[in-house]
Amino acid sequence: MSADHGDDPHVRLLLGAYVLDALDAEETCRVARHLQLCDACTRDYVEVAEASALLALLRAEDLSE
């Protein structure tokens, strides 16, 4: 990976949907390609994926407290 982002814009706004597999095929490929090239977005992706995994551990009762 490198810090060179090329002409591809950052994909931070799509990371939540990417983690949840809620993007169409074209957007999924765009995000995946970008993550191979951009360290900053990859770090953000890891944070979003970890947060998503932690949220999945919550029960409905946990949210009402």
C-alpha positions as CSV (number, residue, x, y, z in Angstrom):
1,M,0.0,0.0,0.0
2,S,1.0,3.6,-0.5
3,A,-0.1,7.0,0.4
4,D,-0.6,7.9,-3.3
5,H,-4.3,8.3,-3.9
6,G,-4.1,8.8,-7.6
7,D,-7.2,10.2,-9.3
8,D,-9.6,8.0,-7.3
9,P,-11.5,10.1,-4.7
10,H,-11.5,8.8,-1.1
11,V,-14.3,6.3,-0.2
12,R,-14.8,7.1,3.5
13,L,-18.5,7.9,3.0
14,L,-19.0,4.5,1.5
15,L,-17.2,2.5,4.1
16,G,-20.2,1.8,6.4
17,A,-22.3,0.5,3.5
18,Y,-19.2,-1.5,2.3
19,V,-18.8,-3.2,5.6
20,L,-22.5,-4.0,5.7
21,D,-22.4,-5.4,2.1
22,A,-25.0,-2.8,1.1
23,L,-23.3,-1.4,-2.1
24,D,-24.0,-2.4,-5.6
25,A,-21.3,-4.4,-7.5
26,E,-19.7,-1.3,-9.1
27,E,-19.4,0.6,-5.9
28,T,-18.1,-2.5,-4.1
29,C,-15.3,-2.9,-6.7
30,R,-14.5,0.8,-6.5
31,V,-14.1,0.7,-2.7
32,A,-12.1,-2.5,-2.8
33,R,-9.7,-1.1,-5.4
34,H,-9.3,2.1,-3.4
35,L,-8.6,0.3,-0.2
36,Q,-5.7,-1.5,-1.9
37,L,-4.1,1.8,-2.6
38,C,-5.0,4.1,0.3
39,D,-3.6,3.6,3.8
40,A,-5.8,6.3,5.3
41,C,-9.0,4.8,4.0
42,T,-7.9,1.3,4.9
43,R,-7.4,2.5,8.5
44,D,-10.8,4.0,8.5
45,Y,-12.3,0.8,7.1
46,V,-10.7,-1.2,9.9
47,E,-12.3,1.1,12.5
48,V,-15.7,0.9,10.8
49,A,-15.5,-2.9,10.6
50,E,-14.5,-3.2,14.2
51,A,-17.3,-0.9,15.3
52,S,-19.8,-2.9,13.2
53,A,-18.6,-6.1,14.8
54,L,-19.0,-4.7,18.3
55,L,-22.5,-3.4,17.5
56,A,-23.5,-6.9,16.4
57,L,-22.8,-8.1,20.0
58,L,-25.4,-5.8,21.5
59,R,-28.7,-7.1,22.5
60,A,-32.0,-5.1,22.4
61,E,-31.9,-5.0,26.2
62,D,-28.5,-3.3,26.0
63,L,-29.9,-0.5,23.9
64,S,-32.8,0.4,26.3
65,E,-30.5,1.2,29.2
